[in-house]
Amino acid sequence: MRVLIVDDDAQILRALRINLAARGYDVSLARTGPEALDVAAKTRPELVILDLGLPGLSGIQVIEGIRGWTDIPILVVSGRSDSADKVDALDAGADDYVTKPFAVDELLARVRALTRRSPLDAEQPVVEFGLIRVDLAAHEVTRPDTDGSRVSIKLTPTEWHILEVLVRNPRRLVTKNFLLTTVWGPAYENEDGYLRLYLAQLRKKLEPEPSRPRYLLTEPGMGYRFVPDQDESLRR
């Protein structure tokens, strides 16, 4: 199982990495908020262990960013013991909260409980819109052929990544900043031209009328939204 540990304390990172790796977990590390989002986008962890006090972005912002594209378990491990901090983290999308200092055995028990409750297959559905079918588990996009079979639509890795984020968040506004940070990394957060180019390419491949998109919509000045068939009121 892939686990991402996010903390700016090198000793905690080292201790958790050693304990989890010794139990067979595939561990990735991040020390800042932007790095956490970048590593999460690249490694697709199945569990995130996260501190709240991070450089660059707060732990709450990291939770919100991760929740923009996945429901994987997030375990907050923080020195903040105030109930308001716990409520804020849980409201943002965290699944559990452990206060520092903590016992390693308790932390491992929380990890096991969270991973039992969240099988990976539950977050890998097949999404259909119009004639298009997106299989998130197989990383495949298809459309009907003339003989009734389905043929694959070839997407580049970047096109797939953008599409995956959007279809995992139906009807939700996905901001330009979040897409740029998730797909290309924090250094590209102001490169709007990248998104316009790749969204135009995706629309040519997936929309019935690319110049009048029905499913991959632009929210001017804000970002993009994936709208399934039934949401006619949101279409521009």
VOBA-1610 file (N, C-alpha, C; in pm, whole numbers, padded with zeros to 5 digits, always signed):
BEGIN
Met+00084-00119+00000Met+00000+00000+00000Met+00088+00124+00000Arg+00052+00221-00084Arg+00127+00347-00096Arg+00078+00448+00009Val+00172+00500+00089Val+00140+00596+00194Val+00225+00720+00173Leu+00162+00837+00181Leu+00232+00964+00177Leu+00232+01024+00317Ile+00351+01056+00369Ile+00365+01120+00500Ile+00408+01264+00477Val+00335+01358+00537Val+00362+01501+00518Val+00386+01565+00653Asp+00508+01613+00675Asp+00543+01677+00802Asp+00671+01756+00780Asp+00684+01870+00848Asp+00808+01948+00834Asp+00911+01912+00940Asp+00880+01815+01024Asp+00971+01767+01127Asp+01046+01644+01074Ala+01175+01658+01050Ala+01254+01549+00989Ala+01255+01424+01076Gln+01256+01442+01209Gln+01260+01325+01298Gln+01131+01243+01288Ile+01018+01313+01282Ile+00890+01243+01270Ile+00882+01172+01135Leu+00925+01240+01030Leu+00925+01176+00898Leu+01007+01049+00899Arg+01126+01056+00959Arg+01214+00940+00962Arg+01153+00826+01044Ala+01097+00859+01161Ala+01040+00755+01247Ala+00921+00686+01181Leu+00833+00766+01119Leu+00716+00706+01055Leu+00757+00626+00931Arg+00853+00678+00856Arg+00897+00605+00737Arg+00953+00469+00776Ile+01037+00466+00878Ile+01097+00339+00922Ile+00990+00242+00969Asn+00896+00289+01051Asn+00794+00199+01106Asn+00699+00147+00999Leu+00660+00232+00907Leu+00567+00188+00802Leu+00637+00100+00699Ala+00758+00138+00659Ala+00831+00058+00561Ala+00859-00081+00616Ala+00887-00090+00746Ala+00914-00219+00807Ala+00792-00311+00804Arg+00675-00253+00790Arg+00551-00331+00784Arg+00499-00347+00642Gly+00583-00315+00544Gly+00548-00343+00405Gly+00483-00231+00329Tyr+00473-00110+00389Tyr+00413+00002+00319Tyr+00515+00067+00225Asp+00467+00116+00111Asp+00549+00192+00015Asp+00534+00339+00051Val+00639+00399+00108Val+00629+00530+00172Val+00690+00640+00085Ser+00615+00749+00067Ser+00665+00872+00007Ser+00661+00981+00113Leu+00748+01082+00098Leu+00759+01188+00198Leu+00743+01324+00134Ala+00688+01419+00211Ala+00681+01559+00170Ala+00696+01646+00293Arg+00760+01763+00276Arg+00789+01850+00391Arg+00715+01983+00387Thr+00651+02015+00274Thr+00577+02140+00261Thr+00439+02111+00201Gly+00349+02211+00214Gly+00217+02194+00155Gly+00219+02176+00005Pro+00287+02264-00071Pro+00293+02246-00216Pro+00358+02114-00257Glu+00464+02074-00185Glu+00528+01947-00217Glu+00432+01830-00193Ala+00349+01840-00089Ala+00252+01734-00060Ala+00156+01714-00176Leu+00104+01824-00231Leu+00012+01812-00344Leu+00082+01757-00467Asp+00205+01800-00487Asp+00282+01753-00602Asp+00309+01602-00592Val+00355+01557-00475Val+00385+01415-00457Val+00257+01332-00463Ala+00149+01383-00406Ala+00022+01309-00410Ala-00025+01290-00554Ala-00011+01394-00635Ala-00053+01385-00775Ala+00032+01284-00852Lys+00161+01277-00820Lys+00251+01189-00895Lys+00244+01044-00849Thr+00230+01020-00718Thr+00240+00884-00665Thr+00105+00819-00640Arg-00004+00897-00638Arg-00138+00844-00612Arg-00141+00755-00487Pro-00113+00813-00369Pro-00111+00732-00247Pro-00250+00678-00214Glu-00252+00571-00136Glu-00377+00513-00089Glu-00410+00556+00053Leu-00319+00630+00116Leu-00339+00687+00249Leu-00244+00805+00264Val-00291+00912+00328Val-00206+01029+00358Val-00205+01050+00509Ile-00083+01063+00564Ile-00064+01100+00704Ile-00009+01242+00704Leu-00079+01335+00769Leu-00057+01477+00742Leu-00052+01560+00870Asp+00050+01644+00881Asp+00056+01746+00985Asp-00021+01870+00938Leu-00067+01952+01032Leu-00141+02073+00995Leu-00050+02193+00975Gly+00057+02203+01053Gly+00145+02319+01045Gly+00255+02299+00943Leu+00230+02340+00820Leu+00325+02316+00711Leu+00367+02446+00645Pro+00489+02454+00591Pro+00529+02570+00511Pro+00458+02570+00376Gly+00434+02688+00324Gly+00379+02700+00188Gly+00228+02698+00184Leu+00169+02590+00226Leu+00024+02576+00237Leu-00006+02511+00370Ser-00117+02546+00432Ser-00154+02483+00558Ser-00200+02340+00534Gly-00202+02261+00641Gly-00255+02126+00630Gly-00399+02124+00584Ile-00477+02222+00628Ile-00617+02231+00585Ile-00625+02251+00434Gln-00541+02337+00379Gln-00540+02359+00234Gln-00497+02234+00159Val-00403+02159+00217Val-00362+02034+00153Val-00477+01935+00152Ile-00550+01924+00264Ile-00667+01835+00268Ile-00766+01874+00160Glu-00797+02003+00151Glu-00893+02050+00051Glu-00843+02022-00089Gly-00712+02039-00112Gly-00658+02011-00245Gly-00669+01864-00281Ile-00636+01776-00188Ile-00646+01632-00214Ile-00791+01591-00234Arg-00879+01649-00155Arg-01021+01615-00168Arg-01079+01662-00301Gly-01008+01750-00371Gly-01055+01793-00502Gly-01056+01683-00605Trp-00983+01572-00580Trp-00978+01468-00683Trp-00982+01325-00630Thr-00983+01306-00498Thr-00987+01169-00448Thr-01044+01164-00306Asp-01098+01046-00270Asp-01152+01023-00137Asp-01063+00932-00054Ile-00934+00922-00087Ile-00845+00837-00009Ile-00843+00882+00137Pro-00818+00789+00230Pro-00815+00827+00372Pro-00704+00926+00403Ile-00737+01024+00487Ile-00639+01122+00534Ile-00639+01118+00687Leu-00523+01088+00744Leu-00505+01083+00888Leu-00420+01203+00930Val-00479+01293+01007Val-00406+01410+01056Val-00331+01371+01183Val-00201+01403+01187Val-00118+01383+01305Val-00059+01519+01340Ser-00110+01582+01445Ser-00077+01722+01472Ser-00055+01747+01620Gly+00028+01847+01649Gly+00047+01890+01786Gly-00064+01980+01835Arg-00156+02017+01747Arg-00267+02104+01786Arg-00377+02019+01850Ser-00402+02043+01978Ser-00498+01960+02051Ser-00632+02029+02073Asp-00642+02154+02030Asp-00768+02227+02047Asp-00879+02162+01964Ser-00999+02154+02020Ser-01109+02089+01950Ser-01145+02162+01820Ala-01123+02294+01817Ala-01156+02370+01696Ala-01067+02327+01580Asp-00939+02299+01607Asp-00850+02251+01501Asp-00894+02116+01449Lys-00937+02029+01540Lys-00984+01897+01498Lys-01110+01909+01412Val-01201+01995+01455Val-01325+02014+01377Val-01293+02069+01239Asp-01203+02168+01232Asp-01167+02225+01102Asp-01108+02119+01009Ala-01021+02035+01063Ala-00958+01931+00980Ala-01061+01829+00932Leu-01148+01787+01021Leu-01250+01688+00984Leu-01350+01748+00885Asp-01387+01874+00907Asp-01478+01940+00814Asp-01415+01956+00676Ala-01284+01976+00670Ala-01215+01991+00541Ala-01206+01860+00465Gly-01223+01747+00536Gly-01220+01618+00466Gly-01130+01513+00528Ala-01065+01544+00642Ala-00983+01443+00709Ala-01072+01333+00764Asp-01016+01212+00773Asp-01092+01097+00821Asp-01067+01066+00968Asp-00952+01106+01021Asp-00918+01078+01160Asp-00813+01177+01205Tyr-00794+01188+01338Tyr-00706+01290+01394Tyr-00634+01231+01513Val-00501+01235+01513Val-00419+01189+01624Val-00335+01307+01672Thr-00330+01327+01805Thr-00255+01438+01861Thr-00114+01395+01898Lys-00015+01479+01863Lys+00123+01457+01903Lys+00140+01496+02050Pro+00228+01430+02126Pro+00301+01307+02091Pro+00207+01187+02087Phe+00241+01089+02006Phe+00153+00975+01988Phe+00232+00845+02007Ala+00160+00738+02038Ala+00221+00606+02045Ala+00216+00544+01906Val+00329+00490+01862Val+00336+00433+01727Val+00232+00322+01709Asp+00211+00240+01809Asp+00114+00131+01799Asp-00027+00185+01774Glu-00062+00295+01842Glu-00194+00355+01820Glu-00205+00409+01678Leu-00100+00476+01632Leu-00102+00531+01497Leu-00120+00419+01394Leu-00047+00310+01410Leu-00057+00199+01316Leu-00196+00138+01320Ala-00257+00133+01438Ala-00393+00081+01448Ala-00491+00171+01373Arg-00471+00304+01384Arg-00558+00397+01308Arg-00539+00378+01158Val-00414+00359+01115Val-00386+00335+00973Val-00458+00211+00924Arg-00449+00102+01000Arg-00516-00022+00960Arg-00667-00004+00953Ala-00723+00068+01049Ala-00869+00089+01050Ala-00913+00170+00929Leu-00838+00275+00895Leu-00876+00358+00781Leu-00865+00282+00649Thr-00760+00202+00634Thr-00744+00131+00507Thr-00844+00017+00493Arg-00889-00040+00605Arg-00994-00142+00596Arg-01125-00081+00549Arg-01150+00045+00588Arg-01278+00107+00554Arg-01281+00163+00413Ser-01168+00167+00345Ser-01163+00237+00216Ser-01094+00152+00111Pro-01163+00050+00056Pro-01102-00029-00050Pro-01074+00056-00173Leu-00961+00029-00239Leu-00919+00111-00353Leu-01020+00109-00465Asp-01085-00006-00489Asp-01177-00015-00600Asp-01293+00083-00590Ala-01326+00126-00466Ala-01440+00215-00448Ala-01417+00350-00512Glu-01291+00389-00534Glu-01266+00521-00592Glu-01223+00511-00739Gln-01252+00397-00804Gln-01213+00380-00942Gln-01335+00339-01027Pro-01432+00425-01040Pro-01553+00390-01114Pro-01534+00401-01264Val-01637+00360-01336Val-01649+00388-01479Val-01745+00505-01493Val-01701+00609-01561Val-01782+00730-01578Val-01823+00739-01724Glu-01952+00764-01749Glu-02002+00777-01886Glu-02068+00913-01905Phe-02041+00973-02020Phe-02111+01096-02058Phe-02123+01098-02209Gly-02244+01125-02258Gly-02267+01115-02402Gly-02233+00974-02449Leu-02149+00964-02551Leu-02105+00834-02602Leu-01971+00790-02544Ile-01918+00871-02452Ile-01784+00847-02399Ile-01791+00765-02270Arg-01698+00672-02258Arg-01685+00594-02134Arg-01542+00608-02084Val-01527+00649-01958Val-01397+00667-01894Val-01382+00562-01785Asp-01290+00469-01804Asp-01263+00365-01706Asp-01141+00409-01625Leu-01166+00456-01502Leu-01058+00511-01421Leu-00961+00405-01373Ala-01010+00283-01354Ala-00921+00175-01309Ala-00827+00132-01421Ala-00881+00121-01542Ala-00802+00075-01657Ala-00727+00187-01727His-00753+00313-01687His-00693+00429-01755His-00726+00423-01905Glu-00855+00408-01935Glu-00897+00392-02074Glu-01020+00476-02103Val-01019+00540-02219Val-01134+00617-02267Val-01179+00555-02399Thr-01309+00526-02412Thr-01360+00460-02532Thr-01487+00528-02582Arg-01520+00499-02708Arg-01644+00543-02770Arg-01698+00428-02854Pro-01827+00429-02891Pro-01882+00319-02973Pro-01826+00322-03115Asp-01806+00203-03172Asp-01768+00190-03311Asp-01894+00157-03392Thr-01883+00159-03524Thr-01999+00135-03610Thr-02055-00006-03596Asp-01970-00102-03552Asp-02017-00240-03539Asp-02070-00273-03401Gly-02082-00171-03315Gly-02133-00194-03181Gly-02027-00219-03077Ser-01903-00243-03118Ser-01794-00258-03022Ser-01749-00119-02976Arg-01649-00117-02890Arg-01597+00011-02842Arg-01451+00024-02884Val-01416+00145-02926Val-01279+00172-02968Val-01214+00271-02872Ser-01085+00258-02854Ser-01011+00341-02761Ser-00986+00480-02819Ile-00995+00581-02735Ile-00957+00717-02770Ile-00821+00744-02706Lys-00723+00774-02787Lys-00588+00791-02736Lys-00572+00929-02671Leu-00534+00929-02545Leu-00504+01053-02474Leu-00358+01053-02433Thr-00299+01172-02431Thr-00164+01183-02376Thr-00172+01169-02224Pro-00060+01140-02156Pro-00063+01133-02009Pro-00116+01259-01944Thr-00082+01375-01998Thr-00131+01500-01939Thr-00280+01516-01961Glu-00328+01484-02082Glu-00473+01490-02108Glu-00548+01397-02014Trp-00494+01275-01996Trp-00560+01181-01905Trp-00565+01237-01763His-00456+01294-01716His-00450+01345-01580His-00554+01455-01558Ile-00565+01547-01652Ile-00663+01654-01641Ile-00805+01596-01641Leu-00832+01505-01734Leu-00964+01446-01743Leu-00998+01370-01614Glu-00902+01297-01560Glu-00927+01220-01439Glu-00968+01311-01323Val-00897+01421-01306Val-00933+01514-01198Val-01075+01566-01217Leu-01110+01603-01340Leu-01242+01660-01365Leu-01354+01558-01345Val-01339+01437-01400Val-01450+01341-01391Val-01465+01284-01251Arg-01360+01291-01169Arg-01374+01249-01029Arg-01449+01353-00947Asn-01474+01469-01006Asn-01541+01578-00935Asn-01659+01632-01015Pro-01757+01547-01047Pro-01869+01593-01130Pro-01942+01710-01066Arg-01970+01810-01151Arg-02046+01929-01114Arg-01970+02027-01026Arg-01855+01987-00972Arg-01778+02077-00886Arg-01687+02167-00970Leu-01671+02291-00924Leu-01572+02380-00985Leu-01433+02332-00944Val-01348+02305-01043Val-01208+02272-01018Val-01127+02393-01063Thr-01061+02459-00970Thr-00995+02585-01003Thr-00875+02564-01094Lys-00842+02670-01169Lys-00724+02664-01255Lys-00598+02638-01173Asn-00587+02704-01059Asn-00469+02688-00975Asn-00453+02544-00931Phe-00564+02480-00891Phe-00556+02342-00844Phe-00515+02248-00958Leu-00573+02267-01075Leu-00537+02182-01188Leu-00390+02197-01226Leu-00344+02320-01233Leu-00205+02343-01271Leu-00109+02284-01168Thr-00139+02303-01040Thr-00053+02250-00934Thr-00056+02098-00932Thr-00174+02039-00953Thr-00187+01894-00947Thr-00122+01826-01066Val-00141+01881-01184Val-00094+01816-01306Val+00053+01847-01334Trp+00093+01975-01320Trp+00230+02013-01356Trp+00320+02043-01236Gly+00261+02075-01121Gly+00340+02107-01003Gly+00328+02254-00966Pro+00371+02290-00843Pro+00354+02426-00793Pro+00420+02534-00878Ala+00527+02502-00949Ala+00597+02602-01030Ala+00513+02652-01147Tyr+00404+02582-01180Tyr+00324+02615-01297Tyr+00188+02677-01261Glu+00172+02722-01138Glu+00040+02763-01092Glu-00017+02885-01167Asn+00066+02958-01238Asn+00017+03076-01313Asn+00017+03055-01464Glu+00042+02933-01509Glu+00053+02907-01653Glu-00083+02867-01712Asp-00175+02964-01718Asp-00310+02936-01767Asp-00312+02884-01910Gly-00215+02925-01990Gly-00212+02881-02129Gly-00202+02730-02144Tyr-00135+02663-02050Tyr-00127+02518-02054Tyr-00266+02457-02050Leu-00348+02506-01958Leu-00483+02450-01943Leu-00568+02476-02065Arg-00563+02596-02118Arg-00645+02627-02236Arg-00609+02535-02351Leu-00480+02512-02371Leu-00435+02425-02479Leu-00485+02282-02460Tyr-00466+02227-02341Tyr-00502+02087-02320Tyr-00653+02067-02313Leu-00727+02164-02258Leu-00873+02152-02260Leu-00926+02156-02402Ala-00866+02239-02488Ala-00907+02242-02628Ala-00884+02106-02694Gln-00769+02043-02663Gln-00740+01911-02720Gln-00838+01806-02669Leu-00868+01809-02540Leu-00964+01713-02484Leu-01101+01730-02547Arg-01144+01854-02567Arg-01276+01877-02627Arg-01282+01825-02771Lys-01173+01840-02846Lys-01171+01786-02982Lys-01189+01635-02983Lys-01137+01568-02882Lys-01144+01422-02877Lys-01274+01369-02813Leu-01336+01449-02726Leu-01446+01395-02645Leu-01580+01464-02664Glu-01580+01588-02708Glu-01706+01662-02721Glu-01769+01642-02858Pro-01903+01632-02866Pro-01970+01626-02997Pro-01944+01750-03081Glu-01947+01867-03018Glu-01916+01993-03084Glu-01811+02066-03000Pro-01684+02050-03032Pro-01579+02109-02948Pro-01593+02259-02925Ser-01646+02332-03023Ser-01661+02476-03006Ser-01779+02512-02917Arg-01867+02415-02890Arg-01981+02436-02799Arg-01984+02320-02700Pro-01891+02319-02605Pro-01877+02202-02515Pro-02001+02180-02430Arg-02034+02052-02414Arg-02149+02012-02331Arg-02105+01956-02196Tyr-01984+01904-02188Tyr-01941+01829-02069Tyr-01821+01890-01998Leu-01726+01941-02071Leu-01604+02000-02013Leu-01616+02152-02026Leu-01669+02214-01922Leu-01707+02354-01930Leu-01605+02445-01866Thr-01595+02565-01921Thr-01510+02669-01864Thr-01593+02759-01773Glu-01542+02784-01652Glu-01600+02885-01564Glu-01507+03006-01573Pro-01546+03110-01648Pro-01454+03220-01679Pro-01389+03280-01555Gly-01257+03291-01562Gly-01181+03350-01454Gly-01160+03260-01334Met-01223+03142-01332Met-01214+03056-01214Met-01152+02919-01243Gly-01207+02847-01340Gly-01155+02713-01366Gly-01245+02636-01459Tyr-01264+02508-01430Tyr-01338+02419-01520Tyr-01431+02329-01440Arg-01531+02276-01511Arg-01630+02192-01446Arg-01672+02081-01542Phe-01675+01958-01491Phe-01727+01846-01567Phe-01875+01829-01533Val-01960+01835-01635Val-02105+01828-01615Val-02160+01707-01688Pro-02210+01606-01615Pro-02275+01492-01680Pro-02401+01533-01754Asp-02459+01439-01828Asp-02570+01468-01918Asp-02688+01540-01855Gln-02722+01502-01731Gln-02848+01550-01675Gln-02841+01695-01627Asp-02723+01755-01621Asp-02710+01887-01561Asp-02720+01999-01664Glu-02832+02003-01735Glu-02849+02102-01841Glu-02840+02246-01789Ser-02884+02271-01664Ser-02888+02407-01612Ser-02751+02470-01597Leu-02644+02386-01589Leu-02510+02439-01569Leu-02438+02467-01699Arg-02493+02423-01810Arg-02420+02436-01937Arg-02422+02582-01985Arg-02313+02622-02045Arg-02304+02757-02102Arg-02328+02749-02253
//
